[in-house]
């Protein structure tokens, strides 16, 4: 069976330390849909060492988040918008809310000449 999600997320879900390539599906957030993620094992180890988590997010969720940010005046690439989708999933997974602020960096290179028209 072909896997169509991030190899890092797959290893996290399967509780593996090694990163195995998977067949990527066409993805709007291309930089996090890599078949061979750079430093994948290091990322996985850092997430586990710090008590972090990895979440899978859907294409429609990413587009909705990106469009929300555009309407608010933030022109970000889709990989950054995926963080906005993952934030409520992180909050919901915590046994207690952190007392310190959670900071999300909405950065990344936007290489497309223009965004599609945003409705609403």
Order of alpha helices (4+ residues) and beta strands (2+ residues): alpha-alpha-alpha-alpha
